Amino acid sequence: MVPIPFPSAHRMAKAGLLGIIFAVLGTLLVFILGGPSRRIPPLAVPPTPQVADAGLQEFSFVQSKDGVVDWTLQASQAQVFDAEARALLLGVRLVLMGADGVSMTVEGDEGTINTSSKDFVIGKRSGDLALVLEHGYTIYTPRVNWVNSEHRFWTEEPVRIIGPNLEITGQGMDAFLTTREMRIHRNVRAGIY
């Protein structure tokens, strides 16, 4: 009779480890092949509809300082939420006044204004807003924000500025009206014609 060699402890540990690996891979394969239908869907809670305190046609908001109009914001429609001090706007037009008259106009599809702080956002559903400035400059961007306390426009969206013999593009912008200073945040390219 020939003696049968017993496997060593090292070989048995390798075989056990290999068996565990195949079991884990098999389980993962079952879950992956089972697809999303085998998974439990997350609980979906429908949002509670917000009811506006007032719905308005031809909404107008005027900001003035020392009896001089700073800007006017008009909308063809608005939903006003008093508790949140907020109005949702459709068909928006902004006219910003400078010391020597109109210094900027912009028209957008939609917007929001905080009726307490006078901060607002104006945007287009598709395409870009055209912020038409005095002296022949126009800023194109999909959305713009206004911080009233700082007299500052800003966006994180792509920006294109066109002016006499000039085109500047970049990502993000800050425009301070009191100092007439403008900063493009990144990816800036300038062309002079």
PAFI-558606 format. One record per residue: residue number from 1; y, z, x of N, C-alpha, C in turn. Coordinates in steps of 0.05 Angstrom, whole numbers, plus 5000, padded with zeros to 4 digits. Each point is the difference from the previous one (the first is absolute). Layout:
BEGIN
{node NUM,{Y,Z,X},{Y,Z,X},{Y,Z,X}}
...
REM end
This chain:
BEGIN
{node 1,{4977,5000,5016},{5023,5000,4984},{5025,5000,5017}}
{node 2,{5018,4984,4992},{5025,4997,5015},{5021,5018,4987}}
{node 3,{5013,5016,5016},{5020,5017,4988},{5025,4984,4990}}
{node 4,{5010,5007,4977},{5024,4987,4989},{5024,5016,5009}}
{node 5,{5019,4986,5013},{5024,5015,5010},{5018,5007,4977}}
{node 6,{5010,5024,5001},{5020,5008,4980},{5028,4991,5008}}
{node 7,{5016,4991,4980},{5027,4991,5007},{5016,5024,5010}}
{node 8,{5017,4994,5019},{5016,5021,5012},{5022,5009,4980}}
{node 9,{5011,5023,5005},{5022,5011,4982},{5024,4981,5001}}
{node 10,{5005,4988,5022},{5022,4982,5003},{4997,4975,4982}}
{node 11,{4975,4989,5000},{4995,4977,4983},{5001,5007,4971}}
{node 12,{4992,5024,4993},{5000,5008,4972},{5029,5004,4991}}
{node 13,{5018,5010,5017},{5028,5004,4993},{5013,4973,4996}}
{node 14,{4993,4980,5018},{5011,4973,4997},{4992,4988,4973}}
{node 15,{4975,5003,4993},{4989,4988,4976},{5013,5013,4975}}
{node 16,{5004,5026,5002},{5013,5015,4977},{5029,4991,4997}}
{node 17,{5014,4997,5022},{5028,4991,5000},{5002,4972,4989}}
{node 18,{4982,4983,5009},{4999,4972,4990},{4995,4999,4970}}
{node 19,{4982,5017,4990},{4995,5002,4972},{5024,5008,4984}}
{node 20,{5015,5020,5010},{5025,5009,4986},{5020,4978,4999}}
{node 21,{5003,4985,5023},{5020,4978,5001},{4993,4979,4979}}
{node 22,{4974,4993,4998},{4992,4980,4980},{5004,5009,4972}}
{node 23,{4996,5026,4995},{5004,5011,4973},{5030,4999,4993}}
{node 24,{5018,5007,5018},{5029,4999,4995},{5009,4971,4996}}
{node 25,{4991,4982,5017},{5007,4972,4996},{4990,4989,4974}}
{node 26,{4975,5007,4992},{4989,4992,4974},{5017,5010,4977}}
{node 27,{5008,5025,5001},{5017,5011,4979},{5027,4986,4998}}
{node 28,{5013,4995,5023},{5025,4986,5001},{4997,4972,4988}}
{node 29,{4978,4986,5007},{4995,4973,4991},{4997,5000,4969}}
{node 30,{4987,5020,4989},{4997,5002,4971},{5027,5003,4987}}
{node 31,{5018,5017,5011},{5026,5004,4988},{5018,4975,5003}}
{node 32,{4998,4987,5022},{5017,4976,5004},{4991,4978,4982}}
{node 33,{4973,4995,4999},{4991,4979,4982},{5003,5006,4971}}
{node 34,{5001,5026,4993},{5005,5008,4972},{5027,4993,4991}}
{node 35,{5019,4997,5018},{5028,4992,4993},{5015,5020,4983}}
{node 36,{5024,4992,4992},{5017,5018,4985},{4989,5009,4974}}
{node 37,{4982,4985,4987},{4990,5008,4974},{4983,5025,5002}}
{node 38,{4990,5007,5023},{4984,5024,5003},{5018,5024,5006}}
{node 39,{5024,4995,5007},{5018,5022,5007},{5014,5011,4974}}
{node 40,{5007,5025,5001},{5014,5012,4977},{5030,4992,5002}}
{node 41,{5010,4987,4979},{5028,4991,5001},{5019,5025,4999}}
{node 42,{5023,4997,5014},{5019,5023,4999},{5011,5003,4972}}
{node 43,{5007,5024,4993},{5011,5006,4974},{5028,4988,4998}}
{node 44,{5004,4983,4980},{5026,4987,4996},{5015,5014,4978}}
{node 45,{5023,5010,5007},{5017,5013,4980},{5022,4981,4992}}
{node 46,{5001,4992,4975},{5022,4981,4993},{5027,5014,5002}}
{node 47,{5020,4986,5012},{5026,5013,5002},{5013,5004,4973}}
{node 48,{5013,5023,4998},{5014,5005,4974},{5024,4982,4998}}
{node 49,{5003,4986,4979},{5023,4983,4997},{5026,5016,4999}}
{node 50,{5020,4990,5015},{5025,5013,4999},{5017,4988,4978}}
{node 51,{5013,5017,4985},{5017,4991,4978},{5028,5005,5009}}
{node 52,{5016,4978,5000},{5028,5003,5009},{5016,5015,4979}}
{node 53,{5020,5014,5009},{5018,5014,4982},{5018,4980,4985}}
{node 54,{5006,4978,5014},{5017,4979,4988},{4992,4973,5011}}
{node 55,{5000,4980,4983},{4997,4972,5009},{5026,4986,4994}}
{node 56,{5011,4987,5020},{5026,4988,4997},{5000,4970,5007}}
{node 57,{5017,4986,4986},{5006,4972,5007},{5028,5001,5013}}
{node 58,{5004,4984,5021},{5026,4998,5014},{5009,5027,5011}}
{node 59,{4983,5011,5018},{5006,5025,5014},{5020,4995,5022}}
{node 60,{5019,5019,5003},{5020,4998,5021},{5005,5027,5012}}
{node 61,{5002,5001,5027},{5005,5025,5014},{5022,4994,5021}}
{node 62,{5021,5016,4999},{5023,4996,5018},{5003,5025,5018}}
{node 63,{5002,4996,5026},{5005,5022,5018},{5028,4996,5012}}
{node 64,{5016,5021,4997},{5027,4998,5011},{5007,5025,5016}}
{node 65,{5019,4997,5018},{5009,5023,5016},{5030,4999,5001}}
{node 66,{5013,5022,4994},{5029,5002,5000},{5013,4978,4982}}
{node 67,{4987,4994,4978},{5011,4981,4981},{4996,4971,5008}}
{node 68,{4986,4995,5022},{4994,4972,5009},{4970,4995,4997}}
{node 69,{4993,4977,4988},{4972,4993,4995},{4987,4993,5026}}
{node 70,{4977,5015,5006},{4984,4994,5024},{4981,4977,4994}}
{node 71,{4985,5003,4978},{4981,4980,4992},{4994,5001,4970}}
{node 72,{4990,4978,4990},{4990,4999,4972},{4972,4989,5000}}
{node 73,{4983,5013,4984},{4972,4991,4998},{4996,4994,4970}}
{node 74,{4992,4976,4995},{4995,4991,4972},{4971,4991,4997}}
{node 75,{4989,5003,4976},{4973,4991,4994},{4999,4990,4972}}
{node 76,{4984,4980,4996},{4997,4989,4973},{4984,5020,4982}}
{node 77,{4983,5015,5012},{4985,5021,4985},{4996,5024,5017}}
{node 78,{4998,5023,4988},{4995,5025,5014},{4984,5020,4983}}
{node 79,{4983,5015,5013},{4986,5022,4988},{5009,5025,5015}}
{node 80,{5012,5019,4985},{5012,5024,5013},{4982,5024,4995}}
{node 81,{4994,5014,5021},{4984,5024,5000},{5018,5023,5008}}
{node 82,{5011,5015,4981},{5019,5021,5006},{4989,5022,5017}}
{node 83,{4976,5010,4994},{4988,5022,5015},{4997,4994,5029}}
{node 84,{4995,4975,5007},{4996,4991,5028},{5026,4989,5012}}
{node 85,{5022,4999,4984},{5025,4988,5009},{4996,4973,5012}}
{node 86,{4985,4983,4985},{4992,4974,5010},{5001,4979,4978}}
{node 87,{5007,4976,5008},{5000,4977,4982},{4985,4977,5013}}
{node 88,{4982,4988,4985},{4986,4976,5008},{5015,4976,4990}}
{node 89,{5006,4980,5018},{5018,4978,4993},{4986,4974,5002}}
{node 90,{5008,4981,4982},{4991,4973,5001},{5024,4982,5000}}
{node 91,{4999,4977,5015},{5022,4982,5001},{5025,5013,5013}}
{node 92,{4997,5008,5025},{5020,5017,5013},{5021,4983,5015}}
{node 93,{5025,5009,4999},{5022,4987,5016},{5017,5022,5011}}
{node 94,{5005,4999,5027},{5016,5020,5013},{5024,4986,5012}}
{node 95,{5024,5012,4996},{5024,4991,5013},{5011,5024,5015}}
{node 96,{5002,4996,5027},{5011,5021,5017},{5028,4993,5008}}
{node 97,{5018,5019,4996},{5029,4994,5005},{5008,5011,5027}}
{node 98,{5016,4984,5014},{5011,5009,5026},{5030,5005,4995}}
{node 99,{5013,5008,5021},{5029,5006,4998},{5016,4976,4992}}
{node 100,{4990,4976,5007},{5015,4976,4994},{4987,4983,4978}}
{node 101,{4984,5013,4983},{4987,4986,4978},{4970,5000,5002}}
{node 102,{4986,4980,4988},{4971,4999,5000},{4990,4995,5028}}
{node 103,{4982,5018,5009},{4989,4996,5027},{4970,4992,5000}}
{node 104,{4986,5004,4977},{4972,4993,4999},{4991,4997,4971}}
{node 105,{4983,4981,4995},{4987,4998,4973},{4970,4995,5005}}
{node 106,{4984,5010,4982},{4971,4995,5001},{4989,5001,4972}}
{node 107,{4981,4982,4994},{4986,5000,4974},{4970,5002,5005}}
{node 108,{4987,5018,4984},{4972,5004,5002},{4986,5000,4973}}
{node 109,{4974,4999,5001},{4984,5000,4975},{4998,5028,4989}}
{node 110,{4998,5020,5017},{4995,5027,4991},{5012,5020,5019}}
{node 111,{5003,5025,4991},{5011,5021,5016},{4996,5027,4988}}
{node 112,{5008,5020,5015},{5000,5028,4991},{5025,5013,5011}}
{node 113,{5012,5017,4983},{5023,5015,5010},{4996,5030,4993}}
{node 114,{5007,5017,5019},{5000,5028,4996},{5028,5006,4990}}
{node 115,{5002,5008,4975},{5026,5004,4987},{5015,5025,5010}}
{node 116,{4986,5017,5015},{5014,5024,5012},{5011,4993,5027}}
{node 117,{4982,4991,5018},{5009,4994,5028},{5014,4973,5002}}
{node 118,{4996,4983,4981},{5011,4972,5000},{4986,4983,5021}}
{node 119,{4977,5008,5009},{4983,4983,5018},{4985,4980,4982}}
{node 120,{4996,4976,5011},{4985,4980,4984},{4984,4982,5018}}
{node 121,{4981,4985,4986},{4983,4980,5013},{5002,4975,4983}}
{node 122,{5003,4977,5013},{5000,4975,4986},{4980,4982,5014}}
{node 123,{4984,4985,4984},{4979,4983,5011},{4996,4975,4984}}
{node 124,{4985,4982,5012},{4991,4975,4987},{4970,5002,4997}}
{node 125,{4990,4989,4978},{4971,5000,4995},{4987,4980,5020}}
{node 126,{5013,4978,5005},{4990,4981,5020},{5025,4988,5013}}
{node 127,{4997,4993,5025},{5022,4989,5015},{5018,5022,5011}}
{node 128,{5024,4992,5008},{5018,5019,5013},{5026,5003,4984}}
{node 129,{5011,5024,5002},{5028,5005,4990},{5018,4985,5019}}
{node 130,{5023,4993,4990},{5022,4989,5017},{5023,5019,4998}}
{node 131,{5005,5015,5021},{5023,5018,5001},{5023,4983,5012}}
{node 132,{5018,4991,4984},{5021,4982,5008},{5024,5017,5009}}
{node 133,{5006,4999,5026},{5022,5016,5011},{5025,4982,5003}}
{node 134,{5023,5014,5004},{5024,4985,5005},{4998,4986,5027}}
{node 135,{5017,4982,5005},{5002,4985,5025},{4976,4982,5005}}
{node 136,{4984,4993,4979},{4980,4980,5002},{4973,5009,5010}}
{node 137,{4994,5026,5000},{4974,5010,5009},{4983,5006,4975}}
{node 138,{4973,4995,5003},{4982,5007,4978},{4975,5012,5013}}
{node 139,{4991,5022,4988},{4976,5014,5008},{4978,4995,4980}}
{node 140,{4977,4991,5009},{4977,4994,4983},{4978,5021,5006}}
{node 141,{4991,5013,4979},{4978,5020,5002},{4989,5005,4972}}
{node 142,{4975,5006,4997},{4988,5004,4973},{5010,5025,4985}}
{node 143,{5008,5021,5015},{5008,5025,4987},{5020,5014,5018}}
{node 144,{5020,5013,4987},{5020,5014,5015},{5005,5027,4986}}
{node 145,{5005,5021,5016},{5005,5027,4990},{5029,5007,5007}}
{node 146,{5012,5016,4983},{5028,5009,5005},{5000,5031,5000}}
{node 147,{5011,5012,5021},{5004,5029,5001},{5030,5004,4997}}
{node 148,{5008,5009,4976},{5028,5002,4993},{5016,5020,5018}}
{node 149,{4988,5023,5006},{5014,5020,5016},{5007,4990,5028}}
{node 150,{4984,4980,5011},{5005,4989,5026},{5013,4973,5000}}
{node 151,{5003,4988,4976},{5009,4973,4997},{4983,4981,5018}}
{node 152,{4974,5002,4996},{4981,4986,5018},{4979,4985,4983}}
{node 153,{4997,4974,5008},{4978,4984,4990},{4977,5001,5020}}
{node 154,{4976,5000,4991},{4977,5000,5019},{4976,4987,4987}}
{node 155,{4982,4989,5017},{4975,4989,4991},{4980,5001,5023}}
{node 156,{4975,5001,4993},{4979,4998,5021},{4987,4972,4998}}
{node 157,{5009,4984,4982},{4990,4973,4995},{5010,4980,5021}}
{node 158,{4989,4976,5002},{5011,4979,5017},{5029,4994,4992}}
{node 159,{5016,4993,5020},{5029,4995,4995},{5007,4974,5014}}
{node 160,{5017,4984,4987},{5011,4976,5012},{5030,5000,4994}}
{node 161,{5016,4998,5020},{5029,4999,4997},{5010,4973,5009}}
{node 162,{5015,4987,4982},{5011,4973,5005},{5030,5003,4999}}
{node 163,{5014,4988,5020},{5029,5000,5000},{5010,4976,5014}}
{node 164,{5026,4998,5003},{5011,4977,5014},{4988,4998,5029}}
{node 165,{4985,4978,5004},{4988,4995,5027},{4981,5021,5010}}
{node 166,{4987,5015,4981},{4984,5023,5008},{4976,5004,4981}}
{node 167,{4977,5006,5011},{4977,5009,4984},{4986,5022,5015}}
{node 168,{4995,5023,4986},{4986,5022,5012},{4977,5008,4982}}
{node 169,{4976,5004,5011},{4977,5009,4984},{4989,5025,5013}}
{node 170,{4986,5015,4984},{4988,5025,5010},{4986,5015,4978}}
{node 171,{4991,5023,5007},{4985,5017,4981},{5016,5026,4997}}
{node 172,{5009,5006,4976},{5014,5025,4994},{5029,4998,5007}}
{node 173,{5017,5014,4986},{5029,4999,5005},{5014,5025,4989}}
{node 174,{5021,5008,5014},{5019,5020,4991},{5027,4987,5001}}
{node 175,{5016,5002,4979},{5027,4990,5000},{5019,5022,4990}}
{node 176,{5018,5008,5017},{5019,5022,4994},{5027,4986,4993}}
{node 177,{5008,5003,4975},{5024,4986,4991},{5026,5012,5011}}
{node 178,{5000,5026,5003},{5025,5012,5009},{5007,4992,5029}}
{node 179,{4980,4996,5017},{5005,4992,5028},{4996,4971,5004}}
{node 180,{4990,4986,4979},{4994,4971,5002},{4980,4995,5022}}
{node 181,{4980,5018,5002},{4980,4998,5021},{4973,4993,4986}}
{node 182,{4985,4983,5014},{4974,4992,4989},{4979,5001,5023}}
{node 183,{4976,5010,4993},{4979,5002,5020},{4975,4987,4988}}
{node 184,{4987,4983,5016},{4974,4990,4993},{4980,5016,5015}}
{node 185,{4979,5010,4987},{4982,5020,5013},{4982,4988,5021}}
{node 186,{4987,4978,4995},{4980,4989,5019},{4995,4970,4996}}
{node 187,{4987,4988,5019},{4993,4972,4999},{5025,4982,4996}}
{node 188,{5021,5006,5014},{5026,4987,4997},{5000,4973,5015}}
{node 189,{5009,4980,4986},{5005,4973,5011},{5027,4991,4991}}
{node 190,{5015,4989,5019},{5027,4990,4993},{5003,4972,5009}}
{node 191,{5012,4984,4984},{5006,4972,5007},{5029,4994,4996}}
{node 192,{5013,4988,5019},{5028,4992,4998},{5001,4970,5000}}
{node 193,{5014,4989,4981},{5001,4970,4997},{5026,4990,5009}}
REM end
